[in-house]
């Protein structure tokens, strides 16, 4: 984290400490209620690097990145939550005209004008794409089946050789435009969720050929380029894919897959798993599959997952550390048209996966702001916590109160009810290695704080708020101000956390560390 990128740095902490602590501190509690949480953090016990594996986000399709509302959202996310990489579908869609017959172009002639518009828009912002090679240009397609509002062709190619030649041409274009040193940092994956019939009409064997011809073409441009797959839903096809790459000598530099708690939770055998543990279990299974293969050291990129519960976001990402190298939230922006424009901006229930809606932050977005405030070194912690030390020596830890919150499955917005099974809990956080009386700042996010929903309901829950209402909701959902407090004589801090709430605890650098 950089002081200039966030309000959570040392300078802001020291300025805030000038406030009168007594007036703003948390109330003292005589005793803990029956239900409580305990966290113990060893502030001087460094257990290694803390990679911010959440710095990639998903975003509908390539063409959406040309919209001003999307660009405003990504600019804000780059500043506030540290986004550095963006993944989206459809860089080869007919709507971008990459290989489409027009009067001024010969049939079969590539046209990468709009590819440049899309990628320039990222690179000019200091961002990089996670390249997804999808969908099939009609000139190459074996059929006419389509997916989504943007009508991506989801059929295999008529000729795998022609597909490979086209991918080689595409790869030479992006390397020629942006340079090998830059593009070598861009993961390139083949297709999206080919195990699902509404994304790919071919069989598994067809996908493997699609993958091999594309991967060989990419590597023919430069062996430094990263290529991988199988980009499946629910960690499917991983053993078969890795076996195929081994037996066919197909290049593979990473494994990518997706996981959604709402779609997977009901499909598991045996006792129903907590919604909070579905994605971590899938990630562990994927990592075990990779480790047991002939490619045991490949990185794992979970480049689609989602949650709308702040505590679940914190829990899943913490569980993924050491297992996955990228955890890309689907999606950042409410400028999203995969199944067509929604008839609402905000609604109750499972309203979709976007973190920002025309600049209105949902609680999940503000949770990522707190995650971005964590440092680069991980500290030992017991309980629901992720603790860190920043480069300037300051301390930052995220703690949370998990609840059981069913997640959206299938069509966003289909469920108008959001059930939360959980309760407010009092949390006692012991921070070993700090002095009694140490000043700390606490910032909390939940469905009331750092959330637009209380203000939106007070407006009468408009599905399409006016411009004035949108401006008011943006203000209402800003990250709340930190509250100042001190550790007690036992080096403890007591917090009240509502169900699914999270809290960031910060303290200034300790000169003895």
N, C-alpha and C positions, 0 to 999 in steps of 0.2 A: 504494500500500500504506500502511496505517495502523499505527503502532506498537501501537495497542490491539488490532488485529485479528490480529496474527501475532507469533510469537516471533522474527522475523527483523529487527526494527527496530534502531535505533541503540542504544537502552538495553540490549537483550539482548546486542548485540555487545560493548559496553564492559564489561558485567558479566562476560561470558565471557572477555575478554582478561586478566582478573586471574588466570586459571589459569596454571600453569607451562607455557609453550609447548614447551620441550624434551621434556618427558615425553610430550606428546600429538601431536607433529608427525609428518609423514610421513617415512618413511625416505629417506635419500639414495641415489640410484642412480648407479652409475659410468658407465653407458652405456645408450643406448636400444636396445631390441631391434629386430629387422628390421621388425616391424609396429608402427608408432606413429602417433599423430595429433598434429598441430600446430595450435594456435589462437593467434592474435595479436589482442589487444584494445587499442584506442587509448582509454584511459580519459578523455582530455580532449577527444575528438572527438565532439561531440553531433551526431547525424544527424536528430534530430526526435523527435516524440512516440512513445511506445510504448503504443498502446492495448491494454488487456487484453481482446482480442476473445473470450477463452475464458470470460467471466463468465456465460454462459447454459448451462443444462444441460437435457437431455431427461428425461422421466419418464413412461413408460407412458401412462396416461389420467387424465382429470380426477378420477374417483372414487377413484383410488389415493391422491391427496393428502390424503384425509380419514383415512387410516390413521395410527396413532400411530407405527409403525416408520418410515414414510416421513417423517413430520414430524420425527422425531429426526434422520434422515439429513440433511434439508435444513437444519435448524438448525445442525448441525455444519458443513456445507459453506458456509453463509453466513459463519460465523465464521472458518473455517480456509482456505478457498480463494476467498473473495470472490464467491461466486455472488450474482447480483443479479436474474436472470431465469430463468423456468422455462417450458418448452414441453411440451405433452402433447396426446394425442388426446382426442376424445370429450366435449368440453364440451356437445355437443348429443345425446349418446347417450340412448336410452330409459331406461337405468338411472338417469339423473338426473331423469327425469320432466318434461322441458322442454315437451313437447307430446304428452302421452299421455292417452288417455281413461280417466278414473277416475270413480267414482260422484259424487264431489263437484265434478268439473270438467266443463264443457261440452266437447264435441269441438272441437278447434282452438283451445283457450284456452291461451296460454303460461303456464308456471309456472317461474319462475326462482329458486325457493327454494334449490335445491341449487347452482345457478350461484353464488349469493351465498356459500354455505358454502365452495365451492372457492376463489373469488377472495378472500374475506375472509381465508382461511387464509394466503394469500400476502401480501396487503397488510399484514396485522397483523404480519408478520415483516419488513417492509421490502423485500419482493420484488415483482416485477411479472410478470404472465404474458406470454408470447409467444402470442397468441391464435390457435388453430387452429380454424377453423369446420368441425367434423366431429363425428359422421357425420350421416346423414340421419334426422331424427325419423320414425318409422313413419307418422305421420299425413300426412306430406308425400311419402312414398316411392312410387316407381313399381313397386317389387318388394320381395322379401323376402330377397334375398341378404345374407349377413352375414359379418363378419370377426371372428375372434378369440374369446377366452374371454368377452369382455364383449359379444359379439354386436352390434357396430356395424353398422347398415344401410349398405350401400355402393352403393345404387342411386341414379340421378338422381331428381330430384323429379318428381312427376306434373305439376306446373305450376311453371315457372321464376318466374312472377310471384308465386305463393304463397310460394315459397322466398325471393325477394327481400323480400317484405313481412315474413316472419318474421325475417330477418336484420336488417331495420330495427328491428323491435321489440326484438330482443336487444341491438342497439347502443344504442338509447335507454335500455334498462335499465341497462347498465353505465356509461354516461355519467352518467345520473341518480344512480346510487349512489356512484360514485367521483369524479365531476367531470371536466370536459373537460381540465383541465390535467394530470390524472393519466393518463387513458385515451389522450390524444394521444401519450403516450410508449410505448404498448403496440402493437407491430406486430400487425396482424390479417391472417392469411393464410387462403386459401380451400382447405380440404380437406387431404388428405395423400396424396402419391404417386398421383395419378390415372392415371398411365401404367401402373400395375400392376393387373391384373385382379382381384387379391384385395383391393384397396383401392377400386376403382371399376369398376362394370360398364359404364359409358357409354364413348363414344368421345371422342377429343380434342375434337371439335366440341361435344359435350355438356358437357365440362368448361369450355370457354371460355364457354359460356352460363351455366353455374353460377357461374363467376368473375365475369362482367360483372354479373349481377343482384345478387350479393352485394356487389361493390365499389361499385356505384352506390348501393345501400341504405346502406352504411356512410358514404359521403361525403355522403349526403343528411342525415345527422344532424349532421355537422360536417366541413367541408373540411380541418380540422386533423388528422383521423384518418388513420393510415397503413394502407394496404391493399396487398397484393401476392400473388404466386404465381410460378410454377405449382406449387411444392412437389413437384417430380418427383424420382424416383430418378435418380442418375447424370447430373445436369445435362441431362436430356432435355427436349425441347419448348421450349427457351428461345427460339430464333429465331422459331418459330411463335407462341409466346405474345406476344412483344413486337410482332411484326407485327400480331397480332390487336388488341392494345391500341391500336396506332396507327390501324389502319383503322376500328375500331369506337368510337374515342374512349373506351375503357374506362379508368377511373382505375387508375394503378399508381404506387406510391411506392417499391417495392423488389422485387427478384427473390430468391426463395428456392428452394433446391434441396438435395439430399442427395448424399452420396458415401461409399461404403464400399469399402475396398481389397479385401476378400475377394471381393466380388461382381463387381467390375469388372476386376480384374487379368487374369483369364483370357479376357476378352472382347475385348481390344484386338488389332488386327491388327499384324503385324510381330513383331520380337523381344519377348519377354516383358519387361514393365517391372518394375522393382523395386517390391515392395509399398510401400516408403516413398514412392514418387513418384507412385503412382496418384492419390491425392487431390489433391496439389498440381497435377498436370497437369489434372485435371478443373476445379479452381478457376481456373486460368489460362485454360482454354478458355471457361468461363462468363463470366469478366471480358472476354475478347475479344469474345464475342457481344454482351454488353451495350454495350461501347464502339462496336461497329459498327452499333448500332441507332439508332432515332430517340430513344432514351432513354439516352444514353451515360453519364449521371452517376448512374444509380440505384445505391444500395448493394446489395451482394450478401450475403445471409444464408445460410450453409451451416448449416442448423439441425438437421441430423443428420449426424454422422460419428462414427467411433469407432476406437480402437486400444487394445490391451492391453499394448503395449510402451512403457516409459518414454521411450526415445530416439526412437521413432517419434512419440509425442505431441509432444515438443519440436520435432522436425524439421518435422512437418506444420504446426504452428501458426506457426513462424518463416517457412516458405514462404508461408503465407497472408497474412501481414502486407502491407498495401498492396493486396491483391487482394479480400479478404472483410472485411466489417465485423462479422460475428458468426460464430463457430465454436462451435456448441453440441454438446457431447459427449452421445451417446446411449449409456447413460443413467447418471444419478447413482446411484440407489438399487436395491438388489436386491429391494426390494418392487415386484415387476414381474410382471404376469400376462397379458401380451399373448397368449401362446399357452398359457396355463394355468400354474398354479404348478408350478415345477420340483420334482423329487423329491430335490434336493440343495441345500445352501447353498454348499458348495465342492466342486470336483472338478478333476482334472487335465484338461488340454487346453483347447479353445476353449469356455470355460464361460459365455460371455456377455459383455455389455458393461458391467455395473454396476461402479461405482467403490467403492461401500460396500455391504457385505453385513451387515445387522443391526449396524451400527457397526464392522464389521471393515474397515479400509482395505486395498485392494489397492495394488500398486505404482503404478498409474496415478493413484489418488487422491493419494498422497504426491508424485507428480510435479507435480500441480496445486498442491499446497502450495508447492513450490519456485517454480513459475511465478508464484504470487500474491506471492511475496517480491520479485519484480523491481520496479524503479521505473517512473516515468512518462516518462522520457527515454531514448531508445535511443542506445547508443554504437556506434561503428564496430567491427566484428569480422570477422575472416577465419577460416573453418573452422567446424566444428560448434559454434556458440555463439550465444547471444542475451544481449547485455550491456546494462546499464542503469545509470542514476544515479537515486537516489531523491530525494524532495523535501528530505530533511535533508542531502543531499550525499553520503551513503554509496553504496557501489558494490555491485552485485549482478549476477552473470553465471551463466547456465546453460550447461553444456557437456555433450556426450553422445557415446556410441559406438554408432552405428547397427548393427543386425543385421537379417538378413532373417528376419522372423517372420510366417509366413502368418496371415492374420486370419480370424476367424469369418465365414462366409457363410451366410445363410439362418437356420436354426434354431439358436439358441444351445445349446451343450452337445452338439451332434451329433457333434463330433470329440473323442475322448478323448485325443488326442495333440497336443502343442504342440512343433513343430519350431523350433529356433533355429539359423540358419546365421550364424555369426559367431564372433569370438574376443575374449578380453580384449586390451586395447591399453593401452600406456602413452601418456599424453597430456602434452605439454609446452605449458603455457599461458604465453605472454608477455604481460604487462600493461604496455604502454608508458604513461608518464605517472605511474607509481607509483615510489616510492623502493625501491632495493634494501633488503631486510630488512623490507619492509612486512608487518605482521601481516595474515593472512587466516584466515577460517573456511571449512571445506568440509563440506557435508552431501551424502551420497550416497544414491541410491535405485536399487535394481535388484530382481531376483527373490529376493534374499536379505535385503537391507537395506530396511526399510520395507515388509516383505512378511509376510503370515501363513503362507506356504506351507511354509517349513522347520519351523515349530512344528506345523502341521497334519499334515504327513507323519510327524513324530515321534509324533503321537497315533495313527497308524495310518490316516490319511486318512479320517476319518468323513464320510459324505455329509451327515448331519444332526447336527452337533455338539450336545452337551448345553449347557445354560446355563452351566455351569462352564467347559466347553471354549471356548465363545464368549467368555467374559470373558478367558480366557487368551490367545486369539487376538487379541483387541483390544489387549491389552498387548504381545504379541509383534510386532505390525505397526505400532507407533507409529513416527513419524519418528525416525531415529537421531540421537543427539547429534552436534553439529558437532565437527570435529577442527580444532585450531588449528595453524597453520603460518606460515612466512614466505616471502616471495619471496627467491630467491637473488641473487647479485651481478649476474646478467643480467636481473633482474626476472622471473624464471621460476618457475613452480610445476609440479611433476611429479606426475601422478596416475596410478593404475592403475584403469582402468574395465573392468568385465566387459562382455561383450556385452550390448547394449541398456541399459546403465547410464547414469545422468545424475548430475551433480554441480552443486551451487550453491556458488559462490565469493563470499564477501562480505568487504568491508573497511569500516572506519569512515570517516567523512567526512574528506576532505582539505581543510584550511582554505585552501589556495591555489586551490581550484577555485571 
